Amino acid sequence: MTRYRRTKTHKGIRDVKRAKRTRARTKDLDQIHDDMAQPEKFASQPIDADLPGLGQHYCLQCARYFTESSALNDHYKTKLHKKRLKVLKEAPYTQKEAEAAVGLQTENGRPGLTQTQTATAPSAASAETEMQTGA
């Protein structure tokens, strides 16, 4: 019994380390959204010997290269590709939405204040002080 216990103790730590590796890092969803705005850029790519299929068979939504067009067509029918399409239908979060979710506000808690009001505020204060001093 003790042998089985020793092999199961640190499994969770190893999986966390594997998840953080960057050697097989893929594109994030917001990067794929940017690529989808320019699909003609990926339609005809130059031949690259380092990529599978010389870089000619590329799935834009999954950011993957395939060796043959038949493999790419088979990929379009898979569950992973269909799930990725469903996830990409949502617009990516912007920086402003992320800050609002955390509770950060760029207007310092004054929602009606704009840049033109902040620019005129110091000059109005200086005009009031001039009127009080009699200058």
C-alpha positions, 0 to 999 in steps of 0.5 A: 500500500505504501508504494502506491501512496508514494507515486500519487503525492506530487502529481498535481504540482507536475501538472501545473508546471506542464501547463505553464510551459511555453514550448507549445504556446498557441495564439490567444483568442484576441490574437486570433480575432486580430488575424480574422480581421485580415484573412487575405493575409493567410490565404496565400502564404509564402512557402516555409520549409519549417512549417508542416505542409510548407505552410500552405494549409492553415486553419485561421480559427485554430491557428494550426498548420496541416500537412495536406489539404485533406487533413485540413478539410478533416480538421474542419469537421472535428469537435475541437474546430467547431468548439473554437468557432463557437468561442470566437463568436464572442468579441474579445474583452477590451482593456476598459472592460477588464478594468471595469470588472476589477473596479478600476475607473479612469475618471477617478470616480467622477463619471460626468467629468471630461477632459475639457472640463478638467482643462478649464477648471484650473483657469477658472480657479485662477480667475476667481483668485484674481477677482478676490485679490483685485488684480 
